[in-house]
Amino acid sequence: MPQDIFAGEPPPLLDRSLDSRAQPVSRIGEGEIGGKASGLMSARRLLETEFPADLHQLADIEVPIFVVLTTEVFDAFVEQGDLREVVTSGIPDDRIAHAFQQADFPVRFAGDLRAVLERISSPIAVRSSSMLEDRLAHPFAGVYETKMIPNNQPDAGERFVKLVEAVKYVYASMFFKGAVNYLRSASRTLDEEKMAVVLQEVVGIRHDRRFYPHVSGVVKSYNYYAFGRARPEDGVASLALGLGKTIVDGGVSWSYCPAFPTLKPPFASPRDQLRGTQNRFWAVNLGAPPEYDPISETEYMEQHELSDADYDGVLGNVASTYEPAGDRLVPGVRGNAPRVVNFAPTLEYGAFPLNKLVRALMEACERAYGADVEIELALTFPVGRVPRARLGFLQVRPMAGIGEQVRVPETPPAGWATLVGSERAMGNGILEDVADVIYVRPDRFELKDSGAVAMDIEGMNQRLLDEGRRCLLIGFGRWGSSDPWLGIPVTWSQICAARTVVEATLDAVRVEPSQGSHFFHNLSSFGVSYFTVSDGEEGIAWEQLAALPAIEETDLVRHVRFGQPVRVLVDGRSARGVIFYQQG
């Protein structure tokens, strides 16, 4: 059985007489520290007890400095600001956020909060750590907001103001529409939830006005999308240049199997790899102050082109050079040719033993939790006056387990027909209580319309929730991506009525499924099946869907209903899934 990540001693109360070396973790307030902070405490214990000591010679491996604002601080802020009526009024997210910004922060905690700025001199990630976050069942991964602040203003008072603004923003996000819908889909209420906040040092190195890690990663010890020689139990790691927002938002990252680090994703050619890999990265902005926007998650974050990272001199360990004359990739950086972020110098040629550390972390976490796990990390390579690599262990949480084996028949039973078939299905189990289908119209969809599709689906999803109904959801490209040119940019709250999600391809929409996003973590934790349907598979019976009368439709999306519930079967071990519908 997996260990309870809430077990163990909380961090000690912050002692203003101590510095970060003497007290690298601490708390402000006497309340609960929440799921994320508990996971961080578990990560610290795990590094001490489970991680091979000799691997610490390869890099400084640590949980970055953090301070927890407990739920006592949250309760005091909400009560003092008389915000209970605001959060139950149903007003839009931006008005909730503004109301929280206008409320005063409790004075009795202000002195300790100021002391945090003396402990952390680098940028700070202000992260949610709610009571329900990072649990094994319904872990609320990525539901609440995180805000990064540069923490580099010359005036200490201004740094304090920006920190308080960020804390208030994370507090407010607990009451945003998406979070409330998530609670509802998990059969939870606001009365059951409370918010703690983690203030954590951001792992990275400054390059002029940009601050970012050279590698961010999300590692899963079970892979629902194994390919080639890899088995699901071999796990998967998704890597990206820059801040991890690229991965958790479902952007373009590099996925590989830790058991076979040289096994490449199924790109057709080096040219396809050039087109299909990361071309932008996220960094904290340490330059000129941006336009004031305290209710924006990305107020102090910027996206940059690969040429900026090339200028910073950080691509040597993470990129290859594309030579168009021979349509080939050469590991490392050469001349002025295009770069491809495929981590070949590190994974294939051992420029740095990253995969050795990834596997050790994965195995240690599995032993400690007795379950499959998901890990977040960030890495910096030695640069300039920084003599050693640093690996920041940012989070560990258990993944939802796989249940009993399901037999998926090759042909439908008598009286039934196949609606969807896939050889790459995520999840495990049988579903027999859904008759509604929301699908994107294949004859009209183009990627330029993905934002409009997301809005249409959100409205239909809400009406299904109001009626107490659930649905199948079928569309194109990568569901849940923040990049509308990769797929349909929905958040979990916009599709939380879905019990099964299908991702299909069109000639112009061929994207590898996301491996590291919070979106996918929520799918698995809620037991939502996820089908990927590519050319050559059993496919989707579009004609049958088109023949059904519409409950509701727009130019791009239709909501239809079968007379009897469909039957969804998914075998998590073979990754095979089918959806049958009753004929007649």
C-alpha positions in Angstrom: 0.0 0.0 0.0 1.3 3.5 -0.8 2.4 5.6 2.1 0.3 8.6 3.1 2.2 11.7 1.9 0.6 13.6 4.8 2.5 11.4 7.3 5.5 12.7 9.2 6.5 15.8 11.1 5.6 19.3 9.6 8.4 21.8 9.1 9.4 23.8 12.2 8.1 27.3 12.8 10.1 29.9 11.1 12.9 31.3 13.4 13.9 34.8 12.2 17.3 34.4 13.9 18.3 31.6 11.6 19.2 31.7 7.9 18.4 29.3 5.1 21.4 27.1 5.8 20.3 26.5 9.4 16.6 26.2 8.6 16.1 25.3 4.9 12.4 24.4 5.5 10.0 26.2 7.9 6.4 27.2 8.3 4.5 30.3 9.2 1.4 29.6 11.3 0.0 26.7 13.3 -2.4 25.2 10.8 -2.1 22.4 8.2 0.6 22.5 5.6 -1.4 20.8 2.8 -0.6 18.2 0.2 2.2 19.8 -1.8 4.2 20.9 1.3 3.7 17.4 2.7 5.1 15.9 -0.5 8.1 18.2 -0.3 8.7 17.0 3.3 8.5 13.4 2.1 10.9 14.2 -0.7 13.5 15.5 1.8 13.1 12.4 3.9 13.4 10.2 0.8 16.7 11.8 -0.3 18.1 11.1 3.1 16.9 7.5 3.4 16.3 6.0 0.0 18.5 7.8 -2.5 22.0 6.3 -3.2 24.5 8.4 -1.4 27.2 8.0 -4.1 25.0 9.8 -6.7 25.3 13.0 -4.7 28.8 13.2 -6.2 27.3 13.8 -9.6 25.3 17.0 -8.7 23.9 19.0 -5.7 20.7 17.0 -5.3 18.2 18.7 -3.0 14.7 19.9 -2.3 15.0 23.7 -2.8 14.5 26.0 0.2 10.9 26.5 1.0 8.6 28.1 3.6 4.9 27.1 4.1 2.1 29.6 4.9 -0.2 27.2 6.7 -4.0 27.1 6.5 -4.2 29.3 9.6 -2.8 32.2 7.6 -5.4 31.5 4.8 -8.3 31.4 7.3 -7.1 34.6 9.0 -6.8 36.4 5.6 -10.3 35.3 4.4 -12.0 36.2 7.7 -10.2 39.5 8.2 -11.0 40.5 4.6 -14.7 39.4 4.9 -14.3 37.4 1.7 -16.7 34.6 2.3 -19.5 36.4 0.5 -17.3 37.2 -2.4 -16.2 33.6 -3.0 -19.8 32.3 -2.9 -21.3 35.0 -5.1 -20.6 33.4 -8.4 -18.8 36.5 -9.8 -16.1 36.0 -12.6 -12.6 35.0 -11.7 -11.0 38.4 -12.4 -13.4 40.1 -9.9 -12.6 37.4 -7.3 -8.9 38.0 -7.8 -9.3 41.8 -7.6 -11.3 41.5 -4.3 -8.5 39.3 -2.8 -5.9 41.9 -3.9 -7.8 44.7 -2.2 -8.0 42.8 1.2 -5.3 43.4 3.8 -2.8 40.6 4.7 -2.9 39.7 8.4 -0.4 41.9 10.3 0.5 39.2 12.8 2.1 37.1 10.0 3.6 40.0 8.0 6.9 40.1 9.9 7.6 36.4 9.3 6.7 36.8 5.6 9.2 39.6 5.3 11.8 37.3 6.8 11.3 34.9 3.9 12.9 37.5 1.6 16.1 37.3 3.7 16.3 33.5 3.2 15.5 33.4 -0.5 17.5 35.8 -2.7 16.6 34.2 -6.1 13.2 34.2 -7.8 10.4 32.7 -5.7 7.7 30.2 -6.9 4.4 30.8 -4.9 2.7 27.4 -5.1 -0.6 26.2 -3.9 -0.6 23.4 -1.2 -4.3 22.8 -0.5 -5.6 20.1 1.8 -6.8 18.0 -1.1 -3.8 18.5 -3.3 -1.6 15.6 -4.4 -3.7 12.9 -2.8 -3.7 9.5 -4.5 -7.4 9.8 -5.4 -8.3 13.1 -7.2 -5.0 14.8 -6.6 -6.1 18.3 -7.8 -2.8 18.6 -9.8 -2.6 21.9 -11.6 -6.0 23.0 -10.5 -4.8 26.0 -8.6 -2.5 28.7 -9.8 1.3 29.1 -9.2 2.9 32.5 -9.6 6.7 33.2 -10.0 8.1 36.5 -8.9 11.6 37.8 -9.7 12.4 38.9 -6.1 15.0 41.3 -7.5 13.6 44.8 -6.8 16.2 47.0 -5.1 13.7 48.0 -2.4 12.9 45.4 0.2 9.4 46.9 0.7 8.6 46.5 -3.0 9.7 42.9 -2.9 7.4 42.3 0.0 4.5 43.9 -1.8 5.0 41.6 -4.8 5.3 38.5 -2.6 2.0 39.4 -0.8 0.3 40.0 -4.2 1.4 36.6 -5.4 0.1 34.9 -2.2 -3.3 36.6 -2.6 -3.5 35.5 -6.2 -2.9 31.8 -5.3 -5.5 32.1 -2.5 -8.0 33.5 -4.9 -7.5 30.7 -7.4 -9.1 28.3 -5.0 -12.4 29.9 -5.8 -12.0 30.3 -9.6 -14.6 28.7 -11.7 -12.3 25.9 -12.9 -11.3 24.9 -9.4 -15.0 24.9 -8.2 -15.9 22.7 -11.2 -13.1 20.4 -10.3 -14.3 20.1 -6.7 -17.8 19.4 -8.0 -16.6 16.6 -10.4 -14.7 15.1 -7.4 -17.8 15.2 -5.3 -16.2 17.7 -2.9 -17.3 21.0 -1.6 -15.5 24.3 -0.7 -16.1 23.6 2.9 -13.8 20.5 2.7 -10.9 22.5 1.2 -8.4 24.9 2.7 -5.3 26.5 1.2 -1.8 26.5 2.4 0.9 28.1 0.2 4.5 27.1 -0.4 7.1 29.8 -1.1 9.9 28.0 -2.8 13.3 29.0 -4.3 13.2 28.6 -8.1 15.9 26.4 -9.5 17.8 28.2 -12.3 20.6 30.4 -13.4 20.5 34.0 -14.5 21.4 34.8 -18.1 21.1 38.6 -18.4 17.4 39.3 -17.9 16.3 35.7 -18.1 16.3 33.2 -15.2 15.6 29.6 -15.9 16.7 26.0 -15.4 18.5 24.3 -18.3 16.2 21.3 -18.0 12.8 20.8 -16.4 11.4 17.3 -16.2 8.3 15.3 -15.2 9.0 11.6 -14.6 6.3 8.9 -14.4 7.1 5.4 -13.3 4.2 4.0 -15.4 3.7 5.0 -19.0 0.3 4.7 -20.7 1.9 5.5 -24.1 4.9 3.1 -24.3 6.3 2.6 -27.7 9.0 0.5 -29.4 10.8 -1.9 -26.9 9.5 0.0 -23.9 7.0 -1.5 -21.6 4.4 0.5 -19.6 6.2 -0.3 -16.3 9.5 1.1 -17.6 8.0 4.6 -17.1 8.5 7.8 -19.1 10.3 11.1 -18.6 9.3 14.4 -20.3 12.0 17.0 -20.6 12.0 20.6 -21.6 14.4 23.6 -21.8 13.5 26.3 -19.3 10.7 26.4 -16.7 8.5 23.4 -16.3 5.4 25.3 -17.4 6.1 24.0 -20.9 5.5 20.4 -19.7 2.7 20.8 -17.2 0.7 23.0 -19.6 0.9 20.3 -22.3 3.3 22.1 -24.6 6.0 20.5 -26.8 8.5 18.5 -24.7 10.9 15.6 -25.3 9.6 12.3 -24.0 11.7 9.2 -23.6 11.8 5.9 -21.7 14.4 5.9 -18.8 15.0 2.2 -19.5 15.9 3.0 -23.1 17.2 6.6 -23.1 18.4 6.4 -26.8 15.0 5.2 -28.1 13.6 8.2 -29.9 9.9 9.1 -30.2 8.4 8.0 -33.6 9.4 10.9 -35.8 9.4 10.1 -39.5 12.7 12.0 -40.2 15.1 14.5 -38.8 13.2 17.3 -40.6 10.0 16.2 -38.8 11.9 16.2 -35.5 12.9 19.8 -36.3 9.3 20.8 -36.8 7.9 18.8 -33.9 10.2 19.6 -31.0 10.4 22.5 -28.6 11.1 25.9 -30.2 10.3 28.3 -27.3 11.0 28.2 -23.6 9.7 29.9 -20.4 11.9 32.0 -18.1 11.4 34.4 -15.2 11.8 38.0 -16.3 14.5 39.8 -14.4 14.6 42.8 -16.7 12.4 45.9 -16.9 9.2 45.5 -14.8 6.3 44.4 -17.0 2.9 46.0 -17.1 1.3 45.8 -13.6 -1.0 42.8 -13.6 -1.2 41.1 -10.2 -4.0 38.8 -11.3 -2.0 37.2 -14.1 -0.1 34.0 -13.5 2.5 34.9 -16.0 3.0 38.6 -15.0 6.7 38.0 -14.4 7.3 35.1 -16.9 8.3 35.4 -20.6 8.6 33.0 -23.5 11.8 33.2 -25.5 13.0 31.8 -28.8 15.7 29.0 -29.0 18.0 31.6 -30.4 18.0 33.4 -27.0 19.1 30.1 -25.3 21.7 29.7 -27.9 23.0 33.2 -27.1 23.0 32.3 -23.4 25.3 29.3 -24.3 23.1 26.6 -22.7 22.2 24.4 -25.6 25.3 22.3 -25.7 23.9 19.6 -23.5 20.3 19.7 -24.6 20.2 20.2 -28.4 21.4 18.9 -31.7 22.1 20.8 -34.9 20.1 20.2 -38.0 22.0 19.9 -41.3 19.4 20.4 -44.1 21.8 19.3 -46.9 21.8 15.8 -45.6 18.6 15.9 -43.6 20.5 14.8 -40.5 21.0 15.8 -36.9 24.4 16.2 -35.3 24.4 16.1 -31.4 25.5 19.4 -29.9 25.8 23.0 -31.2 27.6 23.7 -34.5 27.6 26.8 -36.6 24.5 28.8 -37.2 22.2 25.9 -38.4 18.8 25.3 -36.7 18.8 23.7 -33.3 16.6 20.7 -32.2 15.9 20.3 -28.5 16.2 16.5 -28.3 18.6 16.1 -25.4 20.8 13.8 -27.5 24.2 15.1 -26.0 23.0 14.1 -22.6 20.8 11.0 -23.2 22.7 9.4 -26.1 26.3 10.6 -25.5 26.5 11.0 -21.7 27.4 14.7 -21.6 25.7 14.6 -18.2 24.4 11.5 -16.3 20.8 12.8 -16.1 19.1 9.5 -16.9 21.1 7.8 -14.1 19.7 10.3 -11.7 16.2 10.1 -13.1 16.1 6.3 -12.7 17.5 6.5 -9.2 14.9 9.0 -8.2 12.1 7.0 -9.8 13.1 3.8 -8.1 13.6 5.4 -4.7 10.2 7.1 -4.9 8.5 3.8 -5.9 10.1 2.0 -3.0 9.1 4.7 -0.5 5.5 5.0 -1.7 4.8 1.4 -2.7 3.1 2.8 -5.8 3.7 4.3 -9.2 4.8 7.9 -8.8 5.1 11.2 -10.7 8.1 13.4 -10.0 8.9 17.0 -11.0 12.5 18.2 -11.2 14.7 21.0 -12.5 18.4 20.8 -13.4 21.1 23.4 -14.1 24.5 22.5 -15.6 27.8 24.0 -14.5 28.0 27.4 -16.1 30.6 30.1 -15.6 31.2 30.6 -11.9 28.7 27.8 -11.0 31.1 24.8 -10.7 28.5 22.0 -10.1 25.3 20.8 -11.6 22.2 21.2 -9.4 19.2 19.0 -9.5 16.1 20.4 -7.7 13.7 17.7 -6.5 10.5 19.7 -6.8 7.7 17.3 -6.1 6.7 13.7 -5.8 3.1 12.4 -5.8 1.6 8.9 -6.2 -0.1 8.0 -9.5 -3.6 6.4 -9.5 -3.1 2.7 -9.7 -4.2 0.2 -12.4 -7.0 -2.1 -11.5 -7.9 -5.6 -12.6 -7.2 -6.8 -16.2 -10.0 -6.1 -18.7 -10.4 -8.4 -21.7 -11.0 -6.3 -24.8 -12.7 -8.4 -27.5 -11.5 -8.3 -31.1 -15.0 -8.0 -32.4 -18.2 -6.5 -30.9 -20.8 -8.8 -29.4 -24.0 -9.5 -31.2 -26.2 -6.5 -31.6 -23.4 -4.1 -31.0 -21.0 -2.2 -33.3 -17.6 -0.4 -32.8 -17.7 3.4 -32.3 -14.0 3.9 -31.5 -11.1 1.5 -31.4 -7.5 2.3 -30.3 -4.2 0.5 -29.7 -3.1 3.4 -27.4 -5.7 3.8 -24.7 -5.0 5.2 -21.3 -6.8 3.9 -18.3 -8.3 0.6 -17.1 -11.8 -0.6 -16.6 -15.3 -0.9 -18.0 -17.8 2.0 -18.4 -21.5 1.4 -19.1 -23.4 4.4 -18.0 -22.8 7.1 -20.6 -24.9 7.8 -23.6 -23.9 11.4 -24.5 -21.2 12.3 -26.9 -19.6 15.7 -27.6 -17.5 15.6 -30.7 -15.6 18.1 -32.9 -16.9 18.0 -36.5 -14.2 16.4 -38.7 -15.5 18.1 -41.8 -15.1 21.6 -40.4 -12.3 21.6 -37.9 -9.0 23.5 -38.5 -6.4 24.3 -35.8 -7.1 28.0 -36.2 -10.5 27.3 -34.7 -9.2 25.4 -31.6 -9.9 28.3 -29.3 -13.5 28.6 -30.5 -14.0 24.8 -30.1 -12.8 25.0 -26.5 -15.4 27.6 -25.7 -18.2 25.6 -27.4 -17.2 22.5 -25.5 -17.1 24.4 -22.2 -20.7 25.5 -22.6 -21.9 22.0 -23.4 -19.9 20.5 -20.6 -21.5 22.9 -18.1 -25.0 22.1 -19.3 -24.3 18.3 -18.9 -23.0 19.0 -15.3 -26.1 20.9 -14.5 -28.2 17.9 -15.7 -26.1 15.4 -13.8 -24.9 13.7 -17.0 -21.5 12.5 -18.2 -20.2 12.1 -21.8 -17.6 10.9 -24.3 -15.5 13.6 -25.8 -14.0 13.3 -29.2 -11.6 15.8 -30.9 -8.4 16.4 -32.7 -4.8 17.1 -31.7 -3.6 17.3 -28.1 -6.3 17.8 -25.6 -5.4 20.2 -22.8 -2.4 21.9 -24.6 -1.9 25.5 -23.8 -0.7 25.9 -27.4 -3.8 26.1 -29.7 -1.7 25.0 -32.7 -1.1 21.6 -31.1 -4.7 20.8 -30.2 -7.7 22.0 -28.3 -6.6 24.3 -25.4 -9.1 23.2 -22.7 -8.5 23.0 -19.0 -9.8 20.1 -17.0 -12.7 22.2 -15.7 -13.9 22.8 -19.2 -14.3 19.1 -19.9 -14.9 17.6 -16.5 -18.2 16.0 -17.5 -16.2 13.6 -19.7 -15.8 10.0 -18.6 -13.8 9.1 -21.8 -11.7 11.4 -24.0 -10.7 10.5 -27.6 -7.9 12.2 -29.5 -7.9 11.7 -33.2 -5.7 12.8 -36.1 -6.4 14.6 -39.3 -4.0 15.2 -42.2 -3.1 18.6 -40.7 -3.3 17.6 -37.1 -0.6 15.0 -36.1 0.8 15.6 -32.7 2.3 13.1 -30.2 0.2 12.8 -27.0 1.3 14.8 -24.0 3.2 12.9 -21.3 3.7 15.3 -18.5 0.8 17.6 -18.0 -1.3 18.0 -14.9 -4.2 17.6 -17.3 -3.2 13.9 -17.9 -2.6 13.4 -14.2 -6.2 14.4 -13.5 -7.5 12.1 -16.2 -5.8 9.1 -14.7 -6.8 10.0 -11.1 -10.5 10.4 -12.0 -10.4 7.1 -13.9 -11.1 8.9 -17.2 -10.2 6.7 -20.2 -8.1 8.4 -22.9 -8.0 7.0 -26.5 -5.5 8.1 -29.1 -6.7 7.1 -32.6 -4.2 7.3 -35.4 -4.3 6.2 -39.1 -4.3 2.5 -39.6 -6.3 1.7 -36.4 -9.9 0.8 -36.0 -10.8 4.4 -36.1 -14.0 6.3 -35.3 -17.4 5.7 -36.8 -18.0 9.3 -37.8 -20.9 8.4 -40.0 -22.8 6.9 -37.0 -22.2 10.1 -35.0 -23.4 12.3 -37.9 -26.6 10.3 -38.2 -27.6 10.9 -34.6 -29.9 14.0 -34.0 -28.2 16.8 -32.3 -29.1 17.7 -28.7 -27.0 20.9 -29.3 -24.6 21.9 -32.1 -22.5 24.8 -33.3 -20.6 25.3 -36.5 -17.7 23.2 -35.0 -19.1 21.0 -32.3 -22.0 18.6 -31.9 -23.6 17.1 -28.8 -25.5 13.9 -29.6 -27.1 11.1 -27.5 -27.4 7.4 -28.1 -30.7 5.7 -27.1 -28.8 3.3 -24.9 -25.5 3.8 -23.0 -22.3 2.9 -24.9 -19.8 0.3 -23.5 -16.2 1.4 -23.0 -13.5 -1.2 -22.3 -9.9 -0.4 -21.7 -7.0 -2.7 -20.8 -4.3 -0.7 -19.1 -1.7 -3.4 -19.6 -2.1 -3.8 -23.3 -3.2 -0.2 -23.9 -6.0 -1.5 -26.1 -9.5 0.1 -25.9 -12.8 -0.1 -27.7 -16.1 1.7 -27.4 -19.2 -0.2 -28.6 -22.7 1.1 -29.2 -25.9 -0.8 -29.4 -27.4 -1.1 -32.9 -31.1 -0.6 -33.7 
